[in-house]
Amino acid sequence: MAKVKRLKPRNPVATAAIMRKGGVHEKSGSSKRQQSKQQLRKLLDNVKAGSSGLDFVRSSWIRLNFIH
């Protein structure tokens, strides 16, 4: 008869820590910072181009708050 290889018992505390990482997927903090920097650069470019920049701020605020 062939030997049956037994699996090592798992630590339930360690697996619970791994499972806590799950949940709602969100953007990371660095991703949010990068996005805000890009928006600031666009706003500054619009202001330099001659527009007031208020339209860009308004459209960005609407996009950030209502599309999610």
DRENTIDREN-466393 format. One record per residue (C-alpha): residue in three letters; residue number from 0; x, y, z. Coordinates in steps of 0.02 Angstrom, whole numbers, padded with zeros to 5 digits, always signed. Example, Ala and Ser with C-alpha at 12.3 -4.5 7.8 and 13.67 -1.06 7.14 Angstrom:
2
@vexmar->ALA&keke->0&X->+00615&Y->-00225&Z->+00390
@vexmar->SER&keke->1&X->+00684&Y->-00053&Z->+00357
This chain:
68
@vexmar->MET&keke->0&X->+00000&Y->+00000&Z->+00000
@vexmar->ALA&keke->1&X->+00066&Y->+00175&Z->-00043
@vexmar->LYS&keke->2&X->+00101&Y->+00300&Z->+00093
@vexmar->VAL&keke->3&X->-00026&Y->+00439&Z->+00111
@vexmar->LYS&keke->4&X->+00056&Y->+00608&Z->+00130
@vexmar->ARG&keke->5&X->-00029&Y->+00704&Z->+00268
@vexmar->LEU&keke->6&X->-00044&Y->+00892&Z->+00257
@vexmar->LYS&keke->7&X->+00022&Y->+00998&Z->+00397
@vexmar->PRO&keke->8&X->-00118&Y->+01074&Z->+00502
@vexmar->ARG&keke->9&X->-00142&Y->+01259&Z->+00466
@vexmar->ASN&keke->10&X->-00137&Y->+01397&Z->+00594
@vexmar->PRO&keke->11&X->-00315&Y->+01471&Z->+00601
@vexmar->VAL&keke->12&X->-00249&Y->+01636&Z->+00672
@vexmar->ALA&keke->13&X->-00131&Y->+01663&Z->+00526
@vexmar->THR&keke->14&X->-00263&Y->+01625&Z->+00395
@vexmar->ALA&keke->15&X->-00385&Y->+01745&Z->+00478
@vexmar->ALA&keke->16&X->-00257&Y->+01885&Z->+00457
@vexmar->ILE&keke->17&X->-00243&Y->+01848&Z->+00272
@vexmar->MET&keke->18&X->-00431&Y->+01850&Z->+00250
@vexmar->ARG&keke->19&X->-00446&Y->+02021&Z->+00333
@vexmar->LYS&keke->20&X->-00361&Y->+02097&Z->+00180
@vexmar->GLY&keke->21&X->-00514&Y->+02063&Z->+00074
@vexmar->GLY&keke->22&X->-00659&Y->+02181&Z->+00049
@vexmar->VAL&keke->23&X->-00705&Y->+02330&Z->-00057
@vexmar->HIS&keke->24&X->-00574&Y->+02377&Z->-00184
@vexmar->GLU&keke->25&X->-00520&Y->+02558&Z->-00164
@vexmar->LYS&keke->26&X->-00386&Y->+02663&Z->-00242
@vexmar->SER&keke->27&X->-00227&Y->+02670&Z->-00140
@vexmar->GLY&keke->28&X->-00172&Y->+02829&Z->-00053
@vexmar->SER&keke->29&X->-00032&Y->+02856&Z->-00177
@vexmar->SER&keke->30&X->-00155&Y->+02837&Z->-00320
@vexmar->LYS&keke->31&X->-00268&Y->+02969&Z->-00244
@vexmar->ARG&keke->32&X->-00121&Y->+03087&Z->-00218
@vexmar->GLN&keke->33&X->-00064&Y->+03062&Z->-00397
@vexmar->GLN&keke->34&X->-00238&Y->+03098&Z->-00462
@vexmar->SER&keke->35&X->-00252&Y->+03258&Z->-00361
@vexmar->LYS&keke->36&X->-00082&Y->+03316&Z->-00424
@vexmar->GLN&keke->37&X->-00137&Y->+03284&Z->-00604
@vexmar->GLN&keke->38&X->-00296&Y->+03384&Z->-00576
@vexmar->LEU&keke->39&X->-00196&Y->+03527&Z->-00501
@vexmar->ARG&keke->40&X->-00079&Y->+03528&Z->-00651
@vexmar->LYS&keke->41&X->-00229&Y->+03531&Z->-00770
@vexmar->LEU&keke->42&X->-00306&Y->+03674&Z->-00672
@vexmar->LEU&keke->43&X->-00145&Y->+03774&Z->-00678
@vexmar->ASP&keke->44&X->-00127&Y->+03741&Z->-00864
@vexmar->ASN&keke->45&X->-00305&Y->+03804&Z->-00893
@vexmar->VAL&keke->46&X->-00273&Y->+03960&Z->-00789
@vexmar->LYS&keke->47&X->-00112&Y->+03995&Z->-00885
@vexmar->ALA&keke->48&X->-00208&Y->+03972&Z->-01048
@vexmar->GLY&keke->49&X->-00325&Y->+04113&Z->-01000
@vexmar->SER&keke->50&X->-00479&Y->+04029&Z->-00927
@vexmar->SER&keke->51&X->-00529&Y->+04059&Z->-00747
@vexmar->GLY&keke->52&X->-00514&Y->+03875&Z->-00701
@vexmar->LEU&keke->53&X->-00682&Y->+03875&Z->-00612
@vexmar->ASP&keke->54&X->-00763&Y->+03768&Z->-00747
@vexmar->PHE&keke->55&X->-00627&Y->+03638&Z->-00728
@vexmar->VAL&keke->56&X->-00644&Y->+03636&Z->-00538
@vexmar->ARG&keke->57&X->-00832&Y->+03620&Z->-00549
@vexmar->SER&keke->58&X->-00825&Y->+03477&Z->-00676
@vexmar->SER&keke->59&X->-00688&Y->+03387&Z->-00577
@vexmar->TRP&keke->60&X->-00788&Y->+03401&Z->-00416
@vexmar->ILE&keke->61&X->-00944&Y->+03333&Z->-00500
@vexmar->ARG&keke->62&X->-00844&Y->+03190&Z->-00578
@vexmar->LEU&keke->63&X->-00762&Y->+03143&Z->-00412
@vexmar->ASN&keke->64&X->-00920&Y->+03149&Z->-00308
@vexmar->PHE&keke->65&X->-01054&Y->+03076&Z->-00419
@vexmar->ILE&keke->66&X->-00975&Y->+02945&Z->-00533
@vexmar->HIS&keke->67&X->-00921&Y->+02826&Z->-00395
